[in-house]
Amino acid sequence: MDLGIIGKARSGKTSLFNAVTRGTAQVGAYSSGAEPNVGVVKVPDPRVDALSEVFHPKKTTYAEVRWVDYPVAGFGADGPGRGFVGELVKMDALVHVVRAFEDASVPHPDGGSVDPHRDIEALDLELTFVDLALIERRLQRIETEMRTMKASDRGAMEAHRALLQRMQAHLESGQGLRSMTFSPDEEKELRAYQFITSLPVLLVINVGEDDVSRIAEIEAEYTARYASSGVAVTVLCAKIEAELAQMDPEEAGVFRADLGLAADSPRDRAIVAAYELLGVHSFLTAGDDEVRAWTVRKGASAPEAAGKIHSDLEKGFIRAEVASWEDFVATKGSNAELKKSGRLRTEGKQYVVRDGDVMNILFNL
């Protein structure tokens, strides 16, 4: 899973990056390099830990999240450049860091007052303009192409034009494409495009140290205003979280309690929010060689999940042997015991994978 961190200069983007990566790719505050900062973080999963205790595998593999902290330079005077947009649309979701703290030593880049709502709306507008420009260019090409087409051949092109016009109107109303609903055929039509407002967004409201005691109240306020389909909200103090990330976990836990902060780290909360936004969960494979978590969309079939492991498993899928991770732990990984107690099921191609399933794929090519 790839999460792209964006936001205005001096919003705390790099502090958030340092907090969620826990120093795996540490960079200085207000980094202004042309290249993004990248850190890969393993997704904590107690189910993987429990299965590893049972199997003692040669290898334990967690799901991973790649955090990409994009330079503010990507947003030019005329909005985000085309090359920068091309990088952003490769992400699975965007993490928009919004400054909500006052600090005289860190002046606002615009020279004005701190206004989180203004900054949220300004960046949303810049990204909306990117998609509107893309649609406008395509509509112009369609008009040109249709002039040379026979009337009998225009049906599909006219339908596509109507779809783009509907999307255009939606964007002009101030809503991102992530809140639109498309039919399967329309989704297929749109695969060739790269619309940036179709990406889910996690809004991270970065408050100052004086507001730490009000985090729950502030989060409720912003959630009520901005949370919607494809948009989630979390509130934190990135400066404190970046400092805590450098401490021993046990020591950091004591400090978190003293400060009245949530016990779970911003990294863990952000991952949970991203999984919900993207509509994904994990199934597991377990054995003496490896215990591993695999990320798959909710509602995925058994063959689709098999394809996450290897394309050959999906092509040659016959059936899957499935049990819950709890049952595997309870029986100490014994297939014989699972079968005897009726807890190891045989599932076919129509089976919808559940969160925490342990699967063994049977296939033939």
ZIPEWO-V868959 format. One record per residue. N is the residue number from 1. RES is the residue in one small letter. PSI is psi as a letter, one per 20 degrees, with the letter a starting at -180 (none if undefined). Layout:
BEGIN
N&RES&PSI  N&RES&PSI
END
This chain:
BEGIN
1&m&p  2&d&p  3&l&p  4&g&p  5&i&p  6&i&r  7&g&r  8&k&r  9&a&q  10&r&k  11&s&i  12&g&j  13&k&g  14&t&h  15&s&g  16&l&g  17&f&g  18&n&h  19&a&g  20&v&h  21&t&i  22&r&l  23&g&j  24&t&h  25&a&l  26&q&p  27&v&r  28&g&q  29&a&q  30&y&k  31&s&p  32&s&k  33&g&r  34&a&h  35&e&q  36&p&q  37&n&p  38&v&p  39&g&p  40&v&p  41&v&p  42&k&p  43&v&o  44&p&p  45&d&o  46&p&h  47&r&h  48&v&g  49&d&g  50&a&g  51&l&h  52&s&h  53&e&h  54&v&g  55&f&h  56&h&l  57&p&r  58&k&h  59&k&p  60&t&p  61&t&p  62&y&q  63&a&q  64&e&q  65&v&p  66&r&o  67&w&p  68&v&o  69&d&o  70&y&q  71&p&q  72&v&h  73&a&i  74&g&h  75&f&o  76&g&a  77&a&h  78&d&k  79&g&a  80&p&p  81&g&r  82&r&h  83&g&h  84&f&g  85&v&h  86&g&h  87&e&g  88&l&g  89&v&i  90&k&i  91&m&q  92&d&h  93&a&q  94&l&q  95&v&o  96&h&o  97&v&p  98&v&p  99&r&p  100&a&k  101&f&q  102&e&p  103&d&o  104&a&h  105&s&i  106&v&m  107&p&q  108&h&p  109&p&h  110&d&i  111&g&j  112&g&a  113&s&r  114&v&p  115&d&n  116&p&g  117&h&g  118&r&g  119&d&h  120&i&g  121&e&h  122&a&g  123&l&h  124&d&g  125&l&g  126&e&g  127&l&h  128&t&g  129&f&h  130&v&g  131&d&h  132&l&g  133&a&h  134&l&g  135&i&g  136&e&g  137&r&g  138&r&h  139&l&h  140&q&g  141&r&h  142&i&g  143&e&g  144&t&g  145&e&h  146&m&h  147&r&h  148&t&j  149&m&q  150&k&q  151&a&h  152&s&i  153&d&j  154&r&i  155&g&g  156&a&h  157&m&h  158&e&h  159&a&h  160&h&h  161&r&g  162&a&h  163&l&g  164&l&h  165&q&h  166&r&h  167&m&h  168&q&g  169&a&h  170&h&g  171&l&g  172&e&i  173&s&i  174&g&j  175&q&q  176&g&q  177&l&i  178&r&i  179&s&j  180&m&q  181&t&p  182&f&q  183&s&r  184&p&h  185&d&h  186&e&g  187&e&h  188&k&g  189&e&h  190&l&i  191&r&h  192&a&i  193&y&r  194&q&n  195&f&p  196&i&h  197&t&j  198&s&i  199&l&p  200&p&q  201&v&p  202&l&o  203&l&p  204&v&o  205&i&o  206&n&o  207&v&r  208&g&r  209&e&h  210&d&i  211&d&j  212&v&h  213&s&i  214&r&j  215&i&g  216&a&g  217&e&g  218&i&g  219&e&h  220&a&h  221&e&g  222&y&h  223&t&g  224&a&h  225&r&h  226&y&h  227&a&p  228&s&a  229&s&o  230&g&j  231&v&p  232&a&r  233&v&p  234&t&q  235&v&p  236&l&r  237&c&o  238&a&h  239&k&g  240&i&g  241&e&h  242&a&h  243&e&g  244&l&h  245&a&h  246&q&i  247&m&r  248&d&p  249&p&g  250&e&g  251&e&g  252&a&h  253&g&h  254&v&g  255&f&h  256&r&g  257&a&g  258&d&h  259&l&i  260&g&k  261&l&q  262&a&q  263&a&h  264&d&q  265&s&r  266&p&h  267&r&g  268&d&g  269&r&h  270&a&h  271&i&g  272&v&g  273&a&g  274&a&g  275&y&g  276&e&g  277&l&g  278&l&i  279&g&l  280&v&r  281&h&a  282&s&q  283&f&r  284&l&q  285&t&q  286&a&p  287&g&a  288&d&h  289&d&g  290&e&q  291&v&p  292&r&q  293&a&p  294&w&p  295&t&p  296&v&q  297&r&q  298&k&p  299&g&j  300&a&q  301&s&r  302&a&g  303&p&h  304&e&g  305&a&g  306&a&h  307&g&h  308&k&h  309&i&g  310&h&q  311&s&h  312&d&h  313&l&h  314&e&g  315&k&g  316&g&j  317&f&p  318&i&g  319&r&r  320&a&p  321&e&p  322&v&p  323&a&q  324&s&q  325&w&h  326&e&g  327&d&h  328&f&g  329&v&g  330&a&h  331&t&j  332&k&k  333&g&j  334&s&o  335&n&h  336&a&g  337&e&h  338&l&g  339&k&g  340&k&h  341&s&j  342&g&j  343&r&i  344&l&o  345&r&q  346&t&p  347&e&q  348&g&a  349&k&h  350&q&i  351&y&p  352&v&p  353&v&p  354&r&q  355&d&p  356&g&j  357&d&p  358&v&p  359&m&q  360&n&o  361&i&p  362&l&p  363&f&r  364&n&p  365&l&none
END
